[in-house]
Amino acid sequence: VRAGIVLAPEDRQRAGLASGRPVEENLLLACLEQVSEWGFIAQQRSETVVRSLTKRVQLKAAAGQTAGQLSGGNQQKVVIAKWVARGAKVYLFDEPARGIDIGAKAEVFDLMEELAREGAAVVMVSSEMAELQQMADRILVLRGGRVAAELPGTATQEEILRYAALESA
């Protein structure tokens, strides 16, 4: 995290959020030093950061709502916003669209593209080929824990499957 490398895990509930805590607290977890004075959270500063992050990621949540009560898409947005507040440089997304509806998926993918345009490195792990083809500039196919192929983002499903299969290509 200090190096600017962050993870948006597949299991957001258990590994990406403090699901029993309010959304506002989750948003501030990674940037407490930015909103604190003398070891206490500065109310006005924290509210400004929360408003800014909520707007940036188009988060839909009621005041005081816990992160665990949010939809999957809004949970993913909280995880992303938390790291945006931290000023991350490398984002690792593990199955970023798992468990979210199609509208939230489009918003999450837009956020990922926006981060890349701003100069961040975005690495996405997905078992959904359509997502990879939509999002990737290049695709690394892994087989047996090793890189079996490096393909352009324009690779066809057939090409990807050929390298993912046991045959040599």
C-alpha positions as CSV (number, residue, x, y, z in Angstrom):
1,V,0.0,0.0,0.0
2,R,2.8,2.4,0.8
3,A,4.3,1.8,-2.6
4,G,0.9,2.7,-4.2
5,I,-0.1,-0.9,-5.1
6,V,-3.6,-1.9,-4.0
7,L,-6.0,-4.8,-4.4
8,A,-9.7,-4.8,-5.0
9,P,-10.3,-8.5,-4.0
10,E,-12.9,-10.8,-5.5
11,D,-14.4,-11.4,-2.0
12,R,-15.2,-7.7,-1.2
13,Q,-17.3,-8.5,1.9
14,R,-14.5,-10.3,3.7
15,A,-11.3,-8.9,2.3
16,G,-12.1,-5.5,0.8
17,L,-14.4,-3.9,3.3
18,A,-15.1,-3.5,7.0
19,S,-18.7,-4.7,6.2
20,G,-20.1,-4.0,9.6
21,R,-18.9,-0.4,9.7
22,P,-20.5,2.7,8.0
23,V,-19.7,3.4,4.4
24,E,-18.1,6.7,5.4
25,E,-15.6,4.9,7.7
26,N,-14.8,2.5,4.9
27,L,-14.1,5.3,2.5
28,L,-11.7,6.9,5.0
29,L,-9.8,3.8,6.1
30,A,-7.0,4.2,3.6
31,C,-6.5,8.0,4.0
32,L,-6.8,8.6,7.7
33,E,-3.7,10.7,7.8
34,Q,-5.2,13.1,5.3
35,V,-8.3,13.7,7.4
36,S,-6.8,13.6,10.9
37,E,-5.4,16.3,13.2
38,W,-3.5,15.4,16.3
39,G,-4.8,11.8,16.1
40,F,-8.5,12.8,15.7
41,I,-10.5,12.7,12.6
42,A,-11.3,16.3,11.5
43,Q,-15.1,16.3,10.8
44,Q,-15.2,18.9,8.1
45,R,-12.2,17.5,6.2
46,S,-13.5,13.9,6.4
47,E,-17.0,15.0,5.2
48,T,-15.4,16.8,2.2
49,V,-13.4,13.7,1.3
50,V,-16.4,11.5,1.6
51,R,-18.5,13.8,-0.5
52,S,-15.8,14.0,-3.2
53,L,-15.3,10.2,-3.3
54,T,-19.0,9.5,-3.3
55,K,-19.5,11.8,-6.3
56,R,-16.5,10.5,-8.2
57,V,-17.5,6.8,-8.0
58,Q,-21.3,7.5,-8.3
59,L,-21.9,5.7,-5.0
60,K,-25.5,5.2,-3.9
61,A,-25.7,4.8,-0.2
62,A,-27.7,6.3,2.7
63,A,-25.9,8.2,5.5
64,G,-24.8,5.8,8.2
65,Q,-25.5,2.7,6.1
66,T,-23.0,-0.1,6.7
67,A,-20.9,-1.3,3.8
68,G,-22.3,-4.8,4.1
69,Q,-25.8,-3.5,3.4
70,L,-24.8,-2.2,0.0
71,S,-25.4,-3.9,-3.3
72,G,-22.4,-5.7,-4.8
73,G,-21.8,-2.8,-7.3
74,N,-21.8,-0.2,-4.5
75,Q,-19.5,-2.3,-2.4
76,Q,-17.0,-2.5,-5.3
77,K,-17.3,1.3,-5.7
78,V,-16.4,1.7,-2.0
79,V,-13.3,-0.5,-2.4
80,I,-12.2,1.5,-5.4
81,A,-12.9,4.9,-3.8
82,K,-11.0,3.9,-0.7
83,W,-7.9,3.4,-2.8
84,V,-8.5,6.4,-5.0
85,A,-8.4,8.5,-1.7
86,R,-5.1,6.9,-1.0
87,G,-3.7,8.0,-4.3
88,A,-2.8,4.5,-5.5
89,K,-0.7,4.1,-8.7
90,V,-1.3,0.4,-9.4
91,Y,-4.7,-1.2,-9.0
92,L,-5.1,-5.0,-9.0
93,F,-8.7,-5.9,-9.7
94,D,-9.6,-9.6,-9.0
95,E,-13.0,-10.4,-10.7
96,P,-14.2,-6.8,-10.5
97,A,-17.6,-7.5,-12.0
98,R,-18.4,-10.7,-9.9
99,G,-21.8,-10.3,-8.2
100,I,-22.7,-6.9,-9.6
101,D,-25.5,-6.0,-12.0
102,I,-24.9,-4.8,-15.5
103,G,-25.4,-1.1,-14.8
104,A,-22.9,-1.2,-11.9
105,K,-20.6,-3.2,-14.0
106,A,-20.5,-0.5,-16.7
107,E,-19.9,2.1,-14.0
108,V,-17.0,0.1,-12.4
109,F,-15.4,-0.5,-15.8
110,D,-15.7,3.2,-16.6
111,L,-13.9,4.0,-13.3
112,M,-11.2,1.5,-14.2
113,E,-10.7,3.1,-17.6
114,E,-10.7,6.6,-15.9
115,L,-7.9,5.5,-13.5
116,A,-5.9,4.2,-16.5
117,R,-6.4,7.5,-18.4
118,E,-5.1,9.3,-15.3
119,G,-1.9,7.3,-15.4
120,A,-2.5,4.5,-13.0
121,A,-1.7,0.9,-14.0
122,V,-4.8,-1.2,-14.0
123,V,-4.4,-5.0,-13.8
124,M,-7.6,-7.0,-14.1
125,V,-8.1,-10.7,-13.3
126,S,-11.2,-12.2,-14.9
127,S,-12.5,-15.6,-15.8
128,E,-15.0,-13.8,-18.2
129,M,-13.5,-13.6,-21.6
130,A,-16.0,-10.9,-22.8
131,E,-14.8,-8.7,-19.9
132,L,-11.2,-9.2,-20.9
133,Q,-11.9,-8.4,-24.5
134,Q,-13.8,-5.3,-23.6
135,M,-11.3,-3.9,-21.1
136,A,-7.8,-5.1,-21.9
137,D,-5.0,-3.6,-23.9
138,R,-3.3,-6.9,-23.6
139,I,-4.3,-10.3,-22.2
140,L,-2.0,-12.7,-20.4
141,V,-3.2,-16.3,-20.5
142,L,-2.2,-18.3,-17.4
143,R,-2.0,-22.1,-17.4
144,G,-0.6,-24.1,-14.6
145,G,0.5,-20.9,-12.7
146,R,2.6,-19.7,-15.6
147,V,2.1,-17.3,-18.5
148,A,1.1,-19.4,-21.5
149,A,0.6,-16.5,-23.9
150,E,0.6,-12.7,-24.1
151,L,-2.1,-11.6,-26.6
152,P,-3.4,-8.2,-27.7
153,G,-6.7,-7.0,-26.2
154,T,-8.2,-7.7,-29.6
155,A,-7.6,-11.4,-29.3
156,T,-10.5,-13.6,-30.2
157,Q,-12.1,-16.0,-27.7
158,E,-10.8,-18.9,-29.8
159,E,-7.2,-17.6,-29.5
160,I,-7.5,-17.2,-25.8
161,L,-9.0,-20.7,-25.3
162,R,-6.3,-22.2,-27.5
163,Y,-3.6,-20.9,-25.2
164,A,-5.6,-21.7,-22.1
165,A,-6.0,-25.4,-23.2
166,L,-3.4,-28.0,-22.6
167,E,-2.2,-28.0,-26.2
168,S,0.9,-26.1,-27.3
169,A,0.1,-23.2,-29.6
